[in-house]
Amino acid sequence: MNSLTQGITLDDLRELWIAEAVPEPFSETAPLNRRTTSILIDKLLNPFEREVDFNGK
């Protein structure tokens, strides 16, 4: 997991939070709902751009 999240800072999260117009104010302790979590995962980790190896290799 470290290789996926390397280089993501709180400033990156704050900028994305503002850019995506998340209604709750940004804070390190802000609770995450499904919408906000989906936005952050999609924009920061880009999971749908990764190839899936269905053979487990």
Contacts in CASP RR format, 6 or more apart in sequence:
PFRMAT RR
TARGET T0000
AUTHOR 0000-0000-0000
METHOD contacts of the structure
MODEL  1
MNSLTQGITLDDLRELWIAEAVPEPFSETAPLNRRTTSILIDKLLNPFER
EVDFNGK
4 45 0 8 1.000
5 44 0 8 1.000
5 45 0 8 1.000
8 44 0 8 1.000
10 28 0 8 1.000
12 44 0 8 1.000
13 26 0 8 1.000
13 40 0 8 1.000
13 44 0 8 1.000
14 26 0 8 1.000
16 39 0 8 1.000
16 40 0 8 1.000
16 43 0 8 1.000
16 44 0 8 1.000
17 26 0 8 1.000
17 36 0 8 1.000
18 26 0 8 1.000
20 39 0 8 1.000
20 43 0 8 1.000
22 36 0 8 1.000
22 39 0 8 1.000
24 30 0 8 1.000
24 31 0 8 1.000
24 36 0 8 1.000
32 40 0 8 1.000
41 47 0 8 1.000
42 48 0 8 1.000
END
